[in-house]
Amino acid sequence: MRKITVIGTGYVGLVSGTCFAEIGNHVTCCDIDQTKINKLKQGIIPIYEPGLEETVARNVAEERLYFTTDIPSAIREADIIYIAVGTPMSVTGAADLRYVTEVAKTIGENLNAYKVIVNKSTVPVGTGRLVQRVVQSYLSDTTQTFDVVSNPEFLREGSALRDCMNMERAVIGATSDKAAQWIADLHAPFQTDILITSLESAEMIKYASNTFLATKISFINAVANICERVGADVTEVAKGMGMDSRIGSRFLQAGIGYGGSCFPKDTHALVHIADSVGYDFHLMKSVIRTNDEQREVVVEKVRQVLGPLKGRQLSVLGLAFKPNTDDMRDAPSLQIIPALLRKGARVKAFDPIASKEAVVHFGDKIEYCTRLEETIQGAEAILILTEWDEIKQLDLDRVKELVQAPVIIDGRNCFSLEEARAHGFIYHSIGRPVVEQAEDN
């Protein structure tokens, strides 16, 4: 059992710290936000993640998981210190490292024995060496030694707890064999594949992994746009592609683009890294542009069906960037809804989790509904932006009774073309033939 301090109680820090406690370690999660720490001590979880609240409560009750704002004490008591603070995208596209360097400074000032300092935050190549220099320069006791490790996270929002407890691999970039072994031993209970690399390679693996997945998404969305023009069905195309073991079927679901906290930030960050070393990453720039343009596809589909949108009543189903999270960072809804409002449409919206967060972005410009039927009532078109289960399981017969016009613009391909046709809907999806309303409906 190790004593672990996790600095930062955001998505990565809270989930990772909880999972380290779950496998038997003594974990202290720290944050400078006293309000957040107070809520965590009361069992109030600041993020929506299935299973997290119960797992936190269990480990707190069994005295393996603690929360505090006393970061210096937590540093001094730890064997391993995880840095899990935010690295938001700056105006240049680069990752903002101010919080990482501030934590490194605090670690240096409070280092009282050999410790392994681990970057869990997504950081540019070279950040591990930066942390090493900052800690060294702020050591209050220059006789103390430490090592720095990069141990990137590969968690998916909505399944982060499961991903951590059943991780596919642990990447460990270390400045010494001793530090690498400490972190490898820490991950042994997860029974995962472990790859030990240099600091720089571990940092690059995180960016390369996320941006490759983003590339697959933009690629299939571009293919979907071609499919619509030539009469092909992108779901059939993706299925055929995915049967090739060299390609695989995951991340080939056509839609309205990626969002969230990772892919948008990491694609821009890798472009900035490439620019900084004199490489013009044309491919990644095209991935980003394709993703941005994909949101416009939905708005254009609505306009094609309804004509001018001024005064039209539209129902938007789904606001979060993906199901099972309340995260709206770079969600397609943040581009699509303002575009609809600029064209004069009236918008009612539903999301089972993210409506509270949506108020921060849209204020009173749209109407928020707590029930699907309330959202759909009187709609001249329904727009599906997030594939929540309750949306995919809609009773289309009941939907047709409630709407003013049987029009669905499906940005997530939630229904089959046969379903839409059988229920008499005008149905526009992504990368598939348009279903025109049956004459007898």
N, C-alpha and C positions, 0 to 999 in steps of 0.2 A: 504494500500500500504506500502510495506517495502522498505528500501534502502538496496540493496544487492550488495556485492562485490564478484566477482568470480575471483579467482587467478589461472591463467592457461587458455589459449585460444586454447587448443587443441580440439580434437573431443568432449569430454565430456563437457568441460567448455564452449565452444562456443555455442553448441546446448542447453545446460541447461540454460545458461544465457539468450540466445535469447528467450527461451520459458517462462522464468520467466518475462521477459519484455513484452512479448506478452499478458500475463494475467494481466498486469497493474502495475507491480512493476518498481521501478527506479533501473536499473542494470548497474554496472560498471564492465567491463571485463578487467582484468589486465594481463600483461605479461612483462617479462624482455627483450623480443626480440623487440627492437624498430622497426626493419624492418617489422615484422609481424603486429605490432600495426598500423604503418603508412599505410600499405595496407588495414587493416580492416577499418580504417577511410576513405579510398578512395573507400570502397565497394568491395574490392578484397578479396574473401574468400579463405583461404589457403587449404581447404579440399573440396572434391566433395560430396555434399549431396543434393539430390533433394529438392527444395523449400527453402533452407537455405538462399541463397543470397537475395531473395526477402523479406524474413521475417526479416533479419537483416536490410536491407535498410528501410523497413517500420518503424521499431522501432527506428532506428536512426533518421529518419525524424520527428517522433512524440516525440522525445526527452525523450525516456524511456531507451535507450541503448547507452552506452558510452564506449570508449576504451582508455586506458592509460597505461603508464609504471610507473606512480607515485603510486606505491603500498602502501607506508606508508599513503598517504593522503586518498586513497580509503579505507583503513582499518579504519581510524579514522572516516570517514563519514558514515560507514555502520552500520546497525542493525545486519545483518546476513552476515557472511563471509564464502564463499564456497572455499574449497581447491580442486582444480581440476587439479593438476599437474601430470606429468607422474610418473608411478611406474614400470619402465622397469624390465624385468627379469635379475637377476644377473647370473654370471657363475655357481652359486650353485643351481639355480632354484628359489631362494627366490626373493621376490619383493624388489627392490632397493628403500629405503625410504628417500634417501638423500634430494630430492626436497621437500618432505612433511615436514621433520624436519626443513629445511631452511625456509619454509613459516611459520611454527609454531613459529620459533624464531622471525621472522619479525613481526608477529601478537603480540607477547608478548611485543616487544619493542615499539609498537604503540597503544596498547590498552588504550583507554581514557574513556571508559564507558562500561556498561554491554553489551556483545555481545554473540551471538550464533555462534560457530565455527563448520562448517559442513565438514566432510570428504566426498567428492563425488568421489574421486579417489578410485580405487579398491585396498584395502590394507589388509594385514594379520590381523588376530585376535590379538587384543592387541594394534593396532595402535592408536585407539581413546584415550586410556590411555596414550600412548606415547606423543601424541599431547598435552594432558592435562598437562603432566609434563613439556614439553618443554616450552609451553606458560607461565606456572607458574614461571619457573625458569628465564625467560627473561623479566618479567614484569618490566617496568620502574616505574610504580606506583603500589605498592603492595596492595593498597586498592581497586583496580579494581577487578571485578568479571566477570566470564564468564562460559559458559557451552559448552560441546563438544557433537556433534551429528554425528552418522554415517547414511548417507542417500544414499545408493548405487544406481548406475544407472543401468538400464536394457534396454539400447538402442541398436538397431541393425543398423549397418552401411547400408546405402541405404534407410532406413526408419526411421531414428533417430528422425527427426522432428515430424513425425506422431506418433511415439511411445511415445514421450515426451508429446505431446498435448493430447494423448489418452491413457495414461499409465494405465496398468492393476492393478498396486498396487504401493503404496509408503511405503517403509520400513524405519522406523525411530527408531534408537537406540539412547537413550539419557541418559545424566547424571542427568537430573532433569525433573520433570513433566512440569515445565515452558518451558524449551527448547523444549521438545517434542510437546507441544501445539503450540508454535510459528511455528515450521516446519509443523505441521499438518494443521494449518491455512493457511500457505503459499500454501499448495497443495489443499486446498478446491476447488478453481476454476477448477481444473482438474477433479473434480467429480470422484475420484478414491477410491478404497479400501485402507485404511490406517492401517498398522500394526505397533504398538509401542512395542519395545523390549528393551533389554539391548544393550549396545554398542557392546558387544562381539557377541551376537546373530545376530545383523544386519550385522556385518562384515562377519560372517560365512554364512549367507543366500546368499550373493552374490557369494561366492566361490562354495557353494553347488549347487546353481542353474546352474551356467555355466558349472560346471564339470559334472553334471547329463546330461545336453544336449549333451555335448561332448561324454559322455558314450553311449547315444542312437545312435549317429552317428557312433562311432566305432563298436558298436554292429551290426547295420544293414549292415555295410561294411563287417564285418566278415561273417555274414549270406550270403551276396551276393557272397562271394568267395566260400562258400559251394554250393550255388545254381548253380553256373557254373559247378561244378563237378558232380552234381547229376541230372542236366537237369531241374531244377526248374527256375522260373522267379521271381526275387526278388521284382519286382514291384507288382506282384500279392500277394506275401507273405506279403509285407509291408501293402498292402491294407487290407488284412485279419486281420493282427495284429492290425492295426489302428482302426478297427471297434469295438475293445474292449475298452470300456470307461476307463478302468484302465490303458491302454497303451497310446491311442491317436495316431493320424496319423502324428503329426508334428515331424520333425527331424528324419524321417525314410526314407529319400530319399538316396538311395545308391549312392556312387560316389567315389571320390578320397581323401576324408578326409576334416576335418575342417582346417581353417586357420584364419588369421586376428589378431586383437590386443588383443582379450580376451581369447578365448578357449585355445590356446597353452600356454599362459602365466599363466592362472589361474589353469590349470591342473598341471603344474609343481610346481606352488606356493603351491597348496594344498598338494601335495606329500611332499614338504619341510616342511610345517607346521606339517604334520603328523609325519615325521621323527623327528622333533624337540621335540615332546612330546612322543617319543618312540613307535609310531604306524607305522608298515610297511604296507602301503596302496597298497597291491598287485593289487587290482582291478584297481586303477587309473594308476598305472605303465603299466598295460596291455593295457589300453585305449590309452595311449600315444604311446606305441610301435605299436599297431594296426594302428593308424593313420599314423605314419611314414612309415610303410611298405606298406600302401595302395598306396602311390605315385609310388612305384616300379611296381605295377600291370600294369600301363599304358605303361611303358617302355617295359615290358616283352611282352605285347600284340603286340606292334609294331614289336618287334624282331621276334615273332612267325610268323607274316604275311610276313615280308620283308626279314627275315634272317639278315645277317650282315648289319649294318646301315652305314658303311663308305661310304661317298659320296652320300647318299640318300637325296633327297629333301623333307623335311617335313614342313607342315604348322600347326602352333599352333594357335588355335582360343581361345582367352581369356587368360589374364595374371593376372588380379586382383583375389583376393581370393574368391570373390563373385560378382554378378552383382550390378550395381548402386553404385559403389565406385571405387576410384582409389587406394585403400589400397592394398599393396602387402606384408604386413607383414605376414610371414609364409604361403604365397600362395603356392599351389602345384606346380605352374610353376617354383618356385625357386629351387625345387629339380629335377623336371622332365626335364627341358630344359638343365641344366648342364649335366645330365646323358646322354641325347641324344648327346650332343656335345662331351662328352668323348668317345662315340662310333663312332665318326667321321661323324655324320649327319650334314647336312646343314639345318638351321632353318629360316623360315620366320614366323613372328608373327603379330597378329592383336589383338588390344583391343581398344574399342572406347574411353576409358578414361585413362587407366593406362600406355600407351606406354611411356609417358614422365618419369614416375616413373621407368619403366622397364629399361631404359637406365642406371640408377644408378646401377642396379644389373648386367646387361649383357653387357653394353658397346657396342662395335662394333662386338661382337661375333655372333650376330644374325641380321637379316634384319627386320626392322620395316616397316609395311605397314599401310596405312591409309584407304584402302578399302578392303573389304572381297575378292572381285574377284581378286585383285592383289595378295593377300596372297595365294589364292588357286591355281592360275595359275601354271601348271606344277608340282603339288605336287604328290609325290608317296604315301603319306598317309597324312590324315588330323587328327589332334589330337584336341579334344574339351576339354578344361580345365575349362572354365567358361561359364555358361549358360545365356549369354546375349540374350535379345529378338531377336536381329538381327541375331544371330547365330541359335537360335531355329527356326527362320522363313526362313532359307536358302531354295532357290529353288533347290532341289536336281537334277532336270533335267539340270539346268544351271551349277551346280557344276560338274556334270559328264562330261560336255563338256569341262571344263577348266582343270581338273586334268589329270595327266599322267597315274595314276592308280586309280581305284574307290575303295579306302580304307578309311574307317573312323574308328578311334579309339575314342569312345565317353565316356569320363570320367564322363559325367553328365547325361547320358541317355536322351538326348534331342529329339531323334526320336524314333518312334515305330519300332518294328521289321518288321512290314508289310510295312512301308514306305521304309525302307532300302532295303527290298527284292524286292519291286515293281520297284525301280529305279536301280536295278542291282549292289548294292554295297556289297563289303565285309565289314561287320559291326560287330565290337567288342564293346560291351558296358559293363556295370558293373552289374554282377549278373544275366545276361540273356543269353539265348542261342545265339551262334554265327550264324550270317547270312552269308552264303557263296554266292558268286556271282552266279547269275542264269546263266545257260549254254548258253542261247540265248542272253545274253547281252554282 
